Amino acid sequence: MAKILTGKVISTGMQDTVVVEVVRRIPHPLYKKLLKRSKHFKAAPNGHTVIVGQTVKIVETKKMAKDKYFMIQGIVEKSHVQKGDK
């Protein structure tokens, strides 16, 4: 069964690859406070046009490059930032 993760696009600078940051919340082992842990995954756009800031759903697939194991399944939320805005 393939992993399906939801994350935010943080980079589109590479050709045919985007970087998606997936944030998860885990409880501290002793104090039980929720902590944020994040990881970056490289993913293939798979025909989708994405921009930085969009929330996307990525799915695990066979190895496509040295460290690219995911492809974008769909766009969950559009970005509110227009291209060129800072």
DSSP file (Angstrom, degrees, kcal/mol; ACC not computed):
  #  RESIDUE AA STRUCTURE BP1 BP2  ACC     N-H-->O    O-->H-N    N-H-->O    O-->H-N    TCO  KAPPA ALPHA  PHI   PSI    X-CA   Y-CA   Z-CA
    1    1 A M              0   0    0      0, 0.0     2,-0.2     0, 0.0     0, 0.0   0.000 360.0 360.0 360.0 131.5    0.0    0.0    0.0
    2    2 A A        -     0   0    0      1,-0.1     2,-0.2    58,-0.1    59,-0.1  -0.490 360.0-114.7 -81.5 145.5    1.4    3.4   -1.0
    3    3 A K        -     0   0    0     -2,-0.2    57,-2.5    58,-0.1     2,-0.5  -0.568  24.5-161.0 -75.2 139.7    1.9    6.2    1.4
    4    4 A I  E     +A   59   0A   0     -2,-0.2     2,-0.3    55,-0.2    55,-0.2  -0.990  15.6 177.7-123.0 121.3   -0.3    9.3    0.8
    5    5 A L  E     -A   58   0A   0     53,-2.6    53,-3.1    -2,-0.5     2,-0.4  -0.866  21.3-142.6-123.5 154.7    1.0   12.5    2.5
    6    6 A T  E     +A   57   0A   0     -2,-0.3    17,-0.4    51,-0.2     2,-0.3  -0.971  36.0 143.1-118.3 131.7   -0.3   16.1    2.5
    7    7 A G  E     -A   56   0A   0     49,-2.4    49,-2.9    -2,-0.4     2,-0.4  -0.905  45.7 -92.5-155.4-178.3    2.2   19.0    2.5
    8    8 A K  E     -AB  55  21A   0     13,-2.3    13,-3.0    -2,-0.3     2,-0.4  -0.871  35.6-119.2-109.3 135.4    3.1   22.5    1.3
    9    9 A V  E     + B   0  20A   0     45,-2.7    44,-2.4    -2,-0.4    11,-0.2  -0.590  35.9 168.7 -73.5 125.4    5.1   23.2   -1.8
   10   10 A I  E     +     0   0A   0      9,-2.8     2,-0.3    -2,-0.4    10,-0.2   0.563  61.5  25.3-114.6 -13.5    8.3   25.1   -0.8
   11   11 A S  E     + B   0  19A   0      8,-1.2     8,-2.3    40,-0.1    -1,-0.3  -0.976  38.3 168.0-154.4 138.2   10.4   25.0   -4.0
   12   12 A T        +     0   0    0     -2,-0.3     4,-0.1     6,-0.2     5,-0.1   0.059  51.0 112.4-129.4  22.3    9.7   24.7   -7.7
   13   13 A G        +     0   0    0      2,-0.1     2,-0.2     6,-0.0     5,-0.1   0.709  58.0  79.6 -74.4 -22.3   13.2   25.6   -8.9
   14   14 A M  S >  S-     0   0    0      3,-0.5     3,-0.9     1,-0.1     2,-0.4  -0.491  89.9-101.4 -87.7 157.6   14.2   22.3  -10.4
   15   15 A Q  T 3  S-     0   0    0      1,-0.2    -1,-0.1    -2,-0.2    -2,-0.1  -0.653 101.4  -9.1 -78.5 126.7   13.2   20.9  -13.7
   16   16 A D  T 3  S+     0   0    0     -2,-0.4     2,-0.3    -4,-0.1    -1,-0.2   0.713 120.4  92.5  59.9  24.7   10.3   18.3  -13.4
   17   17 A T    <   -     0   0    0     -3,-0.9    -3,-0.5    27,-0.2     2,-0.3  -0.991  49.5-173.1-147.6 138.5   10.7   18.3   -9.6
   18   18 A V  E     - C   0  43A   0     25,-2.7    25,-2.9    -2,-0.3     2,-0.5  -0.929  22.5-129.7-124.4 154.7    9.1   20.1   -6.7
   19   19 A V  E     -BC  11  42A   0     -8,-2.3    -9,-2.8    -2,-0.3    -8,-1.2  -0.918  22.8-166.4-107.1 127.7   10.0   20.0   -3.0
   20   20 A V  E     -BC   9  41A   0     21,-3.3    21,-2.9    -2,-0.5     2,-0.6  -0.947  10.5-147.1-117.5 130.8    7.1   19.4   -0.6
   21   21 A E  E     -BC   8  40A   0    -13,-3.0   -13,-2.3    -2,-0.4     2,-0.5  -0.870  11.8-163.0 -99.0 122.2    7.3   20.0    3.2
   22   22 A V  E     - C   0  39A   0     17,-2.9    17,-1.8    -2,-0.6     2,-0.5  -0.921   4.9-161.4-107.2 123.0    5.2   17.6    5.2
   23   23 A V  E     - C   0  38A   0     -2,-0.5     2,-0.3   -17,-0.4    15,-0.2  -0.886   9.6-178.8-107.0 131.4    4.6   18.6    8.9
   24   24 A R  E     - C   0  37A   0     13,-3.3    13,-2.9    -2,-0.5     2,-0.5  -0.921  19.5-137.1-125.5 155.6    3.5   16.1   11.5
   25   25 A R  E     + C   0  36A   0     -2,-0.3    11,-0.2    11,-0.2     9,-0.1  -0.953  24.6 176.0-116.7 123.6    2.7   16.7   15.2
   26   26 A I  E     - C   0  35A   0      9,-2.3     9,-3.2    -2,-0.5     2,-0.2  -0.938  30.6-112.7-125.1 147.9    3.9   14.2   17.7
   27   27 A P  E     - C   0  34A   0      0, 0.0     7,-0.2     0, 0.0     6,-0.1  -0.559  36.1-106.1 -78.8 144.4    3.6   14.2   21.5
   28   28 A H     >  -     0   0    0      5,-2.1     4,-1.5    -2,-0.2     6,-0.0  -0.457  30.6-123.7 -63.0 137.7    6.8   14.7   23.6
   29   29 A P  T  4 S+     0   0    0      0, 0.0    -1,-0.1     0, 0.0     0, 0.0   0.834 102.1  19.1 -58.3 -34.9    7.6   11.3   25.2
   30   30 A L  T  4 S+     0   0    0      3,-0.1    -2,-0.0     1,-0.0     0, 0.0   0.859 133.6  34.4-101.0 -47.1    7.6   12.6   28.8
   31   31 A Y  T  4 S-     0   0    0      2,-0.1     3,-0.1     1,-0.0    -1,-0.0   0.589  87.3-139.9 -93.7 -11.3    5.7   15.9   28.8
   32   32 A K     <  +     0   0    0     -4,-1.5     2,-0.2     1,-0.2    -1,-0.0   0.533  48.2 147.4  66.6   8.5    3.1   15.1   26.1
   33   33 A K        -     0   0    0     -6,-0.1    -5,-2.1     1,-0.1     2,-0.4  -0.553  56.1-109.6 -71.2 140.5    3.2   18.5   24.6
   34   34 A L  E     -C   27   0A   0     -7,-0.2     2,-0.3    -2,-0.2    -1,-0.1  -0.582  37.9-166.7 -76.0 128.1    2.6   18.4   20.8
   35   35 A L  E     -C   26   0A   0     -9,-3.2    -9,-2.3    -2,-0.4     2,-0.5  -0.879  17.8-125.0-114.7 146.3    5.7   19.1   18.8
   36   36 A K  E     -C   25   0A   0     -2,-0.3     2,-0.4   -11,-0.2   -11,-0.2  -0.776  26.6-178.7 -91.1 132.4    6.0   19.9   15.1
   37   37 A R  E     -C   24   0A   0    -13,-2.9   -13,-3.3    -2,-0.5     2,-0.3  -0.999   6.9-169.5-128.2 133.3    8.3   17.7   13.1
   38   38 A S  E     -C   23   0A   0     -2,-0.4     2,-0.3   -15,-0.2   -15,-0.2  -0.886   9.4-173.0-126.6 156.2    8.8   18.4    9.4
   39   39 A K  E     -C   22   0A   0    -17,-1.8   -17,-2.9    -2,-0.3     2,-0.4  -0.994  19.7-132.0-145.5 143.6   10.4   16.6    6.5
   40   40 A H  E     -C   21   0A   0     -2,-0.3     2,-0.4   -19,-0.2   -19,-0.2  -0.819  21.6-172.1 -99.5 134.9   11.1   17.6    2.9
   41   41 A F  E     -C   20   0A   0    -21,-2.9   -21,-3.3    -2,-0.4     2,-0.4  -0.978  18.9-135.7-124.4 138.7   10.2   15.3    0.0
   42   42 A K  E     -Cd  19  68A   0     25,-0.6    28,-0.9    -2,-0.4    27,-0.6  -0.789  32.2-179.3 -90.4 137.0   11.0   15.7   -3.7
   43   43 A A  E     -Cd  18  70A   0    -25,-2.9   -25,-2.7    -2,-0.4    28,-0.3  -0.969  30.3-117.3-139.6 151.1    8.1   14.9   -6.0
   44   44 A A  E     - d   0  71A   0     26,-2.1    28,-2.8    -2,-0.3   -27,-0.2  -0.717  23.1-134.8 -84.6 136.1    7.3   14.8   -9.7
   45   45 A P    >   -     0   0    0      0, 0.0     3,-1.7     0, 0.0    -1,-0.1   0.786  23.8-154.7 -64.2 -27.3    4.6   17.3  -10.7
   46   46 A N  T 3  S-     0   0    0      1,-0.3     3,-0.1   -30,-0.2    25,-0.0   0.876  70.6 -45.1  57.0  42.0    2.9   14.6  -12.8
   47   47 A G  T 3  S+     0   0    0      1,-0.3    -1,-0.3     0, 0.0     2,-0.3   0.311 110.1 123.8  87.5 -10.1    1.2   17.1  -15.2
   48   48 A H    <   -     0   0    0     -3,-1.7     2,-0.7    24,-0.1    -1,-0.3  -0.623  57.9-137.6 -84.6 143.4    0.0   19.5  -12.4
   49   49 A T        +     0   0    0     -2,-0.3     2,-0.3    -3,-0.1    -1,-0.0  -0.898  33.9 176.1 -99.7 110.7    1.1   23.1  -12.5
   50   50 A V        -     0   0    0     -2,-0.7     2,-0.3   -38,-0.0    28,-0.0  -0.840  16.2-161.7-118.3 152.8    2.0   24.1   -8.9
   51   51 A I    >   -     0   0    0     -2,-0.3     3,-1.7   -42,-0.0   -42,-0.2  -0.865  40.8 -77.8-125.9 163.6    3.4   27.2   -7.3
   52   52 A V  T 3  S+     0   0    0     -2,-0.3   -42,-0.2     1,-0.2    29,-0.2  -0.358 114.7  31.7 -61.6 133.9    5.1   27.8   -4.0
   53   53 A G  T 3  S+     0   0    0    -44,-2.4    -1,-0.2     1,-0.4    27,-0.2   0.183  85.0 126.4 104.8 -15.9    2.7   27.9   -1.1
   54   54 A Q    <   -     0   0    0     -3,-1.7   -45,-2.7    25,-0.1     2,-0.5  -0.458  58.9-128.1 -75.1 148.0    0.1   25.5   -2.4
   55   55 A T  E     +AE   8  77A   0     22,-1.9    21,-2.3   -47,-0.2    22,-1.9  -0.862  36.7 178.7 -94.8 126.8   -1.0   22.5   -0.4
   56   56 A V  E     -AE   7  75A   0    -49,-2.9   -49,-2.4    -2,-0.5     2,-0.5  -0.857  29.8-127.3-129.0 160.9   -0.7   19.3   -2.3
   57   57 A K  E     -AE   6  74A   0     17,-2.9    16,-3.2    -2,-0.3    17,-1.4  -0.941  28.3-166.2-107.2 126.6   -1.3   15.6   -1.8
   58   58 A I  E     -AE   5  72A   0    -53,-3.1   -53,-2.6    -2,-0.5     2,-0.4  -0.879   4.1-156.5-116.4 149.1    1.7   13.4   -2.7
   59   59 A V  E     -AE   4  71A   0     12,-2.6    12,-2.0    -2,-0.3   -55,-0.2  -0.959  23.5-111.4-126.0 140.9    1.7    9.6   -3.2
   60   60 A E  E     + E   0  70A   0    -57,-2.5     2,-0.2    -2,-0.4    10,-0.2  -0.426  44.8 163.4 -69.9 142.1    4.6    7.2   -3.0
   61   61 A T  E     -     0   0A   0      8,-3.1     3,-0.1     1,-0.1   -58,-0.1  -0.797  43.4 -58.5-144.3-175.7    5.8    5.6   -6.2
   62   62 A K  E    S-     0   0A   0     -2,-0.2     2,-0.1     1,-0.1    -1,-0.1  -0.281  74.1 -76.1 -68.4 161.2    8.7    3.7   -7.6
   63   63 A K  E     +     0   0A   0      1,-0.2     6,-0.2    -3,-0.1    -1,-0.1  -0.383  49.7 172.8 -62.9 126.1   12.1    5.4   -7.5
   64   64 A M  E     -     0   0A   0      4,-2.7     2,-0.3     1,-0.2    -1,-0.2   0.637  66.5  -4.2-108.3 -21.6   12.4    8.1  -10.3
   65   65 A A  E >  S- E   0  68A   0      3,-0.9     3,-0.7     1,-0.0    -1,-0.2  -0.867  96.4 -67.9-155.2-175.3   15.7    9.7   -9.3
   66   66 A K  T 3  S+     0   0    0     -2,-0.3    -3,-0.0     1,-0.2     3,-0.0   0.873 130.8   4.5 -53.0 -42.6   18.4    9.4   -6.6
   67   67 A D  T 3  S+     0   0    0     -4,-0.0   -25,-0.6     1,-0.0     2,-0.6  -0.031 103.3 106.3-136.4  33.3   16.1   10.8   -4.0
   68   68 A K  E <   +dE  42  65A   0     -3,-0.7    -4,-2.7     1,-0.1    -3,-0.9  -0.927  23.5 145.7-119.6 107.4   12.7   11.3   -5.7
   69   69 A Y  E     +     0   0A   0    -27,-0.6    -8,-3.1    -2,-0.6     2,-0.3   0.305  53.5  69.5-120.3   4.7   10.1    8.7   -4.6
   70   70 A F  E     -dE  43  60A   0    -28,-0.9   -26,-2.1   -10,-0.2     2,-0.3  -0.859  52.5-164.3-126.7 157.2    6.8   10.7   -4.7
   71   71 A M  E     -dE  44  59A   0    -12,-2.0   -12,-2.6    -2,-0.3     2,-0.4  -0.983  35.5 -99.4-137.2 153.4    4.5   12.3   -7.3
   72   72 A I  E     - E   0  58A   0    -28,-2.8   -14,-0.3    -2,-0.3   -24,-0.1  -0.540  30.9-176.8 -75.2 126.5    1.8   14.8   -6.9
   73   73 A Q  E     -     0   0A   0    -16,-3.2     2,-0.3    -2,-0.4   -15,-0.2   0.802  62.6 -31.5 -91.1 -34.6   -1.7   13.3   -6.8
   74   74 A G  E     - E   0  57A   0    -17,-1.4   -17,-2.9   -26,-0.0     2,-0.6  -0.974  58.2 -96.7-175.6 164.3   -3.7   16.5   -6.6
   75   75 A I  E     - E   0  56A   0     -2,-0.3   -19,-0.3   -19,-0.2     3,-0.1  -0.850  29.0-177.8 -96.7 123.6   -3.8   20.1   -5.3
   76   76 A V  E     +     0   0A   0    -21,-2.3     2,-0.4    -2,-0.6   -20,-0.2   0.896  69.9  11.3 -86.4 -45.8   -5.7   20.4   -2.0
   77   77 A E  E    S- E   0  55A   0    -22,-1.9   -22,-1.9     0, 0.0    -1,-0.3  -0.998  72.9-127.4-141.0 133.1   -5.6   24.2   -1.6
   78   78 A K        -     0   0    0     -2,-0.4     2,-0.2   -24,-0.2   -28,-0.0  -0.448  33.7-107.8 -75.4 152.0   -4.6   27.0   -3.9
   79   79 A S        -     0   0    0      1,-0.1   -25,-0.1    -2,-0.1    -1,-0.1  -0.525  13.1-150.8 -79.0 145.8   -2.0   29.5   -2.8
   80   80 A H  S    S+     0   0    0     -2,-0.2     2,-0.5   -27,-0.2    -1,-0.1   0.584  74.4  90.0 -89.7 -11.8   -3.2   33.0   -1.9
   81   81 A V  S    S-     0   0    0    -29,-0.2     2,-0.2     4,-0.0    -2,-0.1  -0.744  73.1-139.3 -89.9 127.8    0.2   34.5   -2.9
   82   82 A Q    >   -     0   0    0     -2,-0.5     3,-2.1     1,-0.1     2,-0.2  -0.517  34.6 -88.5 -81.9 153.6    0.5   35.6   -6.5
   83   83 A K  T 3  S+     0   0    0      1,-0.3    -1,-0.1    -2,-0.2     3,-0.1  -0.436 117.3  26.7 -62.8 128.7    3.7   34.9   -8.5
   84   84 A G  T 3  S+     0   0    0      1,-0.4    -1,-0.3    -2,-0.2     2,-0.1   0.110  94.6 115.0 102.5 -20.7    6.0   37.8   -8.0
   85   85 A D    <         0   0    0     -3,-2.1    -1,-0.4     1,-0.1    -4,-0.0  -0.487 360.0 360.0 -78.6 153.8    4.6   38.9   -4.6
   86   86 A K              0   0    0     -2,-0.1    -1,-0.1    -3,-0.1    -3,-0.0   0.359 360.0 360.0-122.1 360.0    6.8   38.6   -1.5
